[in-house]
Amino acid sequence: MVETWHDPESVAICRLRSAGYMVVDRPRPRTTDNTLSDNHGGIAVVGKPGIQLTSVVLGSCPSSFQLTAARVTISTASYTVVVIYRPGSEAVTTKFYDELADLFDRVLTTNDALFIVGDLNIRLDRTDDVHARRLRELLECYNLDVRNSDPTHDRGGQLDVVVTRREQSCSAVTTYDAGLSDHKLLTWAVDGSRADPPAVTVNYRPWRAVSMEDLRAAVNASSLCMPDQWTARSVDDLALLHDTVFTKLADRFAPLRAGSIVSG
């Protein structure tokens, strides 16, 4: 959720937690001590009972947009959800794209399925808009796709996004007018099941069972440690001698065995 208008320990957030929901949130810091006015901005990730949420630390906070992230775990499946809110009352600056690129650099290292969502207040539906073009070009550089295309605001315009890796599986994003905001609710689905990865047969050597003292003694007694017996005349000949001796020692001390591992 974006533009939550909440403060730390707001009643609405506390009620969610007391009802068993998990919440990872970031209220907008107030610039004054006036607690009677609405605290605009704010973002939150909320998970119903049975869903595990863990806050993800993404380094320093950007100054051009609000940000929070959570790792969502459902059964054995995990997703990283990054929520962004860029206030529409502020001009789009170069710093916004720099901080967004820095964010991408950090979150794209996760092995989880990745969802970058929120209100960027950039009219992506306007193909001739300089900021829309620049944003799409930045996403393209990071192999990211915007998965929604319908208007997300009552007055028209695609201001809100669901962004994923290009190769990532995701259902179609739909917009729904929940009647509580001038922005639409964006919904999508993911397959939370994971098939058991296949077992692969591999050959291996049981090196852990080998006595290093016995192996060291065998190496010292081999022709590798007797230069007067070398008939090699080139570096290639010496490399072949090295490989031949160590292959024989490996077969002696740790013969190849066949076993199964789970891939992935």
ABEGO torsion letter per residue (X at the ends): XBGAGBBBGBAAAAAAAAAGBBBBBBBBBBABABAABBBBEEBBBBBBBGBBBBBBBAEBBBAABBBBBBBBBBEABBBBBBBBBBBAABBBBAAAAAAAAAAAAAAAABABBBBBBEBAGBBAABAABAAAAAAAAAAAAAGBBBABABBABAAEEBABBBBBBAABBBBBBBBBBAGABABBBBBBBBBABBBBBBBBBBBBBBAAABBAAAAAAAAAABAAABAAABABABAAAAAAAAAAAAAAAAAAABBBBBBBBBBX
